[in-house]
Amino acid sequence: GLLPNISYNYRIRSTDQYGNIATSDIYNFATKSDTFPPKISQVKSEVSVIGTGDGSRVQVIVTWLTDEPATSQVSYGIGATSGNLSQKTILDPTLNQSHAVILRGLDPSAIYRFRVVSMDETNNEAQSSDNTVLTPEPEVSTLQIILKLLEDTFSFLPAVF
């Protein structure tokens, strides 16, 4: 629980079985600077579709772990090739070892590439390798299926609406 790059003083004190107290001189030491970024592991993604039809929305929940408390953010972009990850989620400055970020408003039937980013309390940044996720096609509601079947079945009728 010691902080990095800090000078600490300490003294050793001991009491024997007869109650005699021995105290050392004051010693000091300094902790080293934290120059190591957090280690990112277990990057996972879960795709979900909210709603049906044209009003449906696609989101991806991205989770990962770090070996030390760190911030949470995801860089992402559309397309399968490594390239432009110009979109970013809002940085969550809370220092955690377990991270979860939601990518909202994604296009259906698209490939997205994403990278998780975490920074420890001394601003050492770590990035995962690129990950890819395919968003599903929008679901068709039961009502839309029925209307389509009726339209196909009675196509000889002129459209009155």
C-alpha positions as a LaTeX table, in Angstrom:
\begin{tabular}{lrrr}
\hline
Residue & $x$ (\AA) & $y$ (\AA) & $z$ (\AA) \\
\hline
Gly1 & 0.00 & 0.00 & 0.00 \\
Leu2 & 2.95 & 2.37 & $-0.32$ \\
Leu3 & 2.76 & 5.17 & $-2.84$ \\
Pro4 & 5.28 & 5.32 & $-5.70$ \\
Asn5 & 8.11 & 7.85 & $-5.71$ \\
Ile6 & 7.77 & 8.77 & $-2.01$ \\
Ser7 & 10.41 & 8.92 & 0.75 \\
Tyr8 & 9.40 & 7.07 & 3.94 \\
Asn9 & 10.94 & 7.14 & 7.44 \\
Tyr10 & 10.71 & 4.27 & 9.88 \\
Arg11 & 11.90 & 3.17 & 13.31 \\
Ile12 & 11.99 & $-0.34$ & 14.75 \\
Arg13 & 10.70 & $-0.80$ & 18.28 \\
Ser14 & 10.63 & $-3.98$ & 20.30 \\
Thr15 & 9.68 & $-5.02$ & 23.84 \\
Asp16 & 11.18 & $-8.08$ & 25.58 \\
Gln17 & 9.49 & $-10.39$ & 28.07 \\
Tyr18 & 10.49 & $-8.12$ & 31.00 \\
Gly19 & 8.99 & $-4.97$ & 29.47 \\
Asn20 & 12.30 & $-3.48$ & 28.33 \\
Ile21 & 11.85 & $-1.36$ & 25.20 \\
Ala22 & 14.52 & $-1.12$ & 22.54 \\
Thr23 & 14.22 & 1.53 & 19.82 \\
Ser24 & 16.36 & 1.83 & 16.71 \\
Asp25 & 17.57 & 4.94 & 15.00 \\
Ile26 & 15.35 & 6.44 & 12.30 \\
Tyr27 & 15.92 & 4.94 & 8.86 \\
Asn28 & 14.48 & 5.98 & 5.52 \\
Phe29 & 13.87 & 4.58 & 2.08 \\
Ala30 & 12.22 & 5.77 & $-1.11$ \\
Thr31 & 9.82 & 3.84 & $-3.28$ \\
Lys32 & 10.49 & 3.74 & $-7.00$ \\
Ser33 & 8.38 & 5.50 & $-9.59$ \\
Asp34 & 5.59 & 3.49 & $-11.15$ \\
Thr35 & 6.58 & 3.28 & $-14.79$ \\
Phe36 & 4.66 & 0.13 & $-15.66$ \\
Pro37 & 1.26 & 0.33 & $-17.36$ \\
Pro38 & $-1.54$ & $-1.92$ & $-16.17$ \\
Lys39 & $-1.71$ & $-5.37$ & $-17.75$ \\
Ile40 & $-4.95$ & $-5.94$ & $-19.64$ \\
Ser41 & $-6.46$ & $-9.43$ & $-19.80$ \\
Gln42 & $-9.68$ & $-11.31$ & $-20.51$ \\
Val43 & $-11.14$ & $-8.84$ & $-23.03$ \\
Lys44 & $-14.66$ & $-10.00$ & $-23.89$ \\
Ser45 & $-17.60$ & $-8.58$ & $-25.83$ \\
Glu46 & $-21.29$ & $-9.35$ & $-25.82$ \\
Val47 & $-23.66$ & $-8.05$ & $-28.51$ \\
Ser48 & $-27.31$ & $-7.34$ & $-27.80$ \\
Val49 & $-30.20$ & $-5.93$ & $-29.81$ \\
Ile50 & $-32.80$ & $-3.82$ & $-28.07$ \\
Gly51 & $-36.19$ & $-3.66$ & $-29.77$ \\
Thr52 & $-37.26$ & $-4.96$ & $-33.17$ \\
Gly53 & $-37.56$ & $-3.68$ & $-36.69$ \\
Asp54 & $-36.50$ & $-0.22$ & $-37.74$ \\
Gly55 & $-36.54$ & 1.02 & $-34.14$ \\
Ser56 & $-34.06$ & $-1.58$ & $-32.91$ \\
Arg57 & $-30.74$ & $-0.52$ & $-31.45$ \\
Val58 & $-27.50$ & $-2.51$ & $-31.28$ \\
Gln59 & $-25.09$ & $-2.30$ & $-28.38$ \\
Val60 & $-21.92$ & $-4.12$ & $-27.39$ \\
Ile61 & $-20.85$ & $-4.63$ & $-23.78$ \\
Val62 & $-17.04$ & $-4.82$ & $-23.53$ \\
Thr63 & $-15.45$ & $-6.18$ & $-20.35$ \\
Trp64 & $-11.83$ & $-6.70$ & $-19.28$ \\
Leu65 & $-9.51$ & $-7.02$ & $-16.27$ \\
Thr66 & $-6.36$ & $-5.12$ & $-15.27$ \\
Asp67 & $-3.71$ & $-6.19$ & $-12.77$ \\
Glu68 & $-3.93$ & $-2.85$ & $-10.94$ \\
Pro69 & $-6.63$ & $-0.21$ & $-10.48$ \\
Ala70 & $-7.06$ & 1.73 & $-13.74$ \\
Thr71 & $-9.50$ & 3.82 & $-15.79$ \\
Ser72 & $-11.86$ & 2.46 & $-18.46$ \\
Gln73 & $-12.32$ & 3.55 & $-22.08$ \\
Val74 & $-12.88$ & 1.91 & $-25.47$ \\
Ser75 & $-11.73$ & 3.19 & $-28.87$ \\
Tyr76 & $-13.74$ & 1.78 & $-31.77$ \\
Gly77 & $-14.63$ & 2.19 & $-35.42$ \\
Ile78 & $-16.53$ & 0.51 & $-38.20$ \\
Gly79 & $-14.67$ & $-1.88$ & $-40.51$ \\
Ala80 & $-12.71$ & $-5.11$ & $-40.30$ \\
Thr81 & $-9.24$ & $-3.80$ & $-41.05$ \\
Ser82 & $-7.06$ & $-2.18$ & $-38.45$ \\
Gly83 & $-7.27$ & 1.46 & $-39.09$ \\
Asn84 & $-9.37$ & 4.29 & $-37.88$ \\
Leu85 & $-10.62$ & 3.79 & $-34.32$ \\
Ser86 & $-11.73$ & 7.40 & $-34.19$ \\
Gln87 & $-14.73$ & 6.94 & $-31.92$ \\
Lys88 & $-14.20$ & 6.74 & $-28.16$ \\
Thr89 & $-16.45$ & 6.13 & $-25.22$ \\
Ile90 & $-16.45$ & 8.65 & $-22.40$ \\
Leu91 & $-13.49$ & 8.05 & $-20.10$ \\
Asp92 & $-14.51$ & 6.50 & $-16.78$ \\
Pro93 & $-11.89$ & 7.91 & $-14.37$ \\
Thr94 & $-12.82$ & 5.50 & $-11.58$ \\
Leu95 & $-9.85$ & 3.25 & $-10.81$ \\
Asn96 & $-10.98$ & $-0.41$ & $-10.98$ \\
Gln97 & $-9.48$ & $-3.78$ & $-11.84$ \\
Ser98 & $-12.71$ & $-5.05$ & $-13.40$ \\
His99 & $-14.00$ & $-2.93$ & $-16.29$ \\
Ala100 & $-17.25$ & $-2.77$ & $-18.31$ \\
Val101 & $-18.07$ & $-0.28$ & $-21.07$ \\
Ile102 & $-21.15$ & $-0.18$ & $-23.32$ \\
Leu103 & $-20.89$ & 0.83 & $-26.99$ \\
Arg104 & $-24.33$ & 2.17 & $-27.91$ \\
Gly105 & $-26.08$ & 3.10 & $-31.15$ \\
Leu106 & $-24.10$ & 0.77 & $-33.41$ \\
Asp107 & $-25.23$ & $-0.04$ & $-36.94$ \\
Pro108 & $-26.83$ & $-3.46$ & $-37.49$ \\
Ser109 & $-25.13$ & $-5.94$ & $-39.82$ \\
Ala110 & $-21.75$ & $-4.25$ & $-39.48$ \\
Ile111 & $-18.25$ & $-5.20$ & $-38.43$ \\
Tyr112 & $-16.69$ & $-3.10$ & $-35.68$ \\
Arg113 & $-13.12$ & $-3.08$ & $-34.46$ \\
Phe114 & $-12.38$ & $-1.99$ & $-30.90$ \\
Arg115 & $-9.50$ & $-1.61$ & $-28.47$ \\
Val116 & $-9.73$ & $-1.22$ & $-24.69$ \\
Val117 & $-7.65$ & 1.48 & $-22.99$ \\
Ser118 & $-6.79$ & 1.71 & $-19.29$ \\
Met119 & $-4.56$ & 4.13 & $-17.38$ \\
Asp120 & $-3.27$ & 3.70 & $-13.82$ \\
Glu121 & $-3.06$ & 6.43 & $-11.18$ \\
Thr122 & 0.38 & 7.53 & $-12.40$ \\
Asn123 & $-0.87$ & 7.92 & $-16.02$ \\
Asn124 & 0.78 & 4.80 & $-17.42$ \\
Glu125 & $-1.47$ & 3.81 & $-20.33$ \\
Ala126 & $-2.13$ & 0.31 & $-21.64$ \\
Gln127 & $-4.05$ & $-0.69$ & $-24.77$ \\
Ser128 & $-5.28$ & $-4.11$ & $-25.76$ \\
Ser129 & $-4.79$ & $-5.56$ & $-29.19$ \\
Asp130 & $-7.62$ & $-4.90$ & $-31.66$ \\
Asn131 & $-10.76$ & $-6.98$ & $-31.33$ \\
Thr132 & $-13.57$ & $-7.46$ & $-33.85$ \\
Val133 & $-17.31$ & $-7.87$ & $-33.37$ \\
Leu134 & $-20.10$ & $-8.42$ & $-35.90$ \\
Thr135 & $-23.43$ & $-6.78$ & $-35.07$ \\
Pro136 & $-26.53$ & $-8.78$ & $-36.01$ \\
Glu137 & $-29.26$ & $-7.88$ & $-38.47$ \\
Pro138 & $-32.25$ & $-6.12$ & $-36.93$ \\
Glu139 & $-34.94$ & $-8.51$ & $-35.79$ \\
Val140 & $-38.28$ & $-8.43$ & $-37.58$ \\
Ser141 & $-41.35$ & $-8.19$ & $-35.35$ \\
Thr142 & $-44.19$ & $-10.70$ & $-35.57$ \\
Leu143 & $-46.48$ & $-7.95$ & $-36.82$ \\
Gln144 & $-44.05$ & $-7.11$ & $-39.64$ \\
Ile145 & $-43.91$ & $-10.80$ & $-40.66$ \\
Ile146 & $-47.71$ & $-11.06$ & $-40.72$ \\
Leu147 & $-48.07$ & $-7.85$ & $-42.74$ \\
Lys148 & $-45.46$ & $-9.05$ & $-45.24$ \\
Leu149 & $-47.23$ & $-12.42$ & $-45.61$ \\
Leu150 & $-50.57$ & $-10.68$ & $-46.18$ \\
Glu151 & $-48.99$ & $-8.33$ & $-48.69$ \\
Asp152 & $-47.40$ & $-11.24$ & $-50.59$ \\
Thr153 & $-50.60$ & $-13.31$ & $-50.42$ \\
Phe154 & $-52.92$ & $-10.55$ & $-51.55$ \\
Ser155 & $-50.57$ & $-8.77$ & $-53.91$ \\
Phe156 & $-53.25$ & $-8.66$ & $-56.58$ \\
Leu157 & $-55.16$ & $-6.14$ & $-54.42$ \\
Pro158 & $-54.31$ & $-2.50$ & $-55.08$ \\
Ala159 & $-52.68$ & $-0.61$ & $-52.24$ \\
Val160 & $-55.35$ & 1.47 & $-50.56$ \\
Phe161 & $-53.22$ & 3.01 & $-47.83$ \\
\hline
\end{tabular}
